[in-house]
Amino acid sequence: MFTWLNKQGVKSSKGFILQGVHRFYYHYLEGQRCIQVDVEPCTEPDGTYSEIVYLDSLQRWQPPFDSEKLTQKRVSEIRQNISEALGFMGVKHSFK
């Protein structure tokens, strides 16, 4: 379940937040840990808005937790969380 924090951010009952910070990235937050999630805004052939989410941006937390490497399992969980949050926000998206 999600709740809106503002026009560009949601909080999940799972405990994470996805917050739009800039048109080219979101912040994915779990407690004090944060990942900058890089995205590319796109227009689909039918004229609808969508975003490409870049998976290489999900490799590590921002400082001071940047020495903690994320396992593939954690990256998959975070990817799923981001996908669910963007879906709730009504943002069509794909991963690259």
Helices and strands as residue ranges (DSSP letters): E 2-6, E 9-12, E 16-22, E 25-30, E 33-43, E 49-53, G 55-58, H 72-89, E 92-95
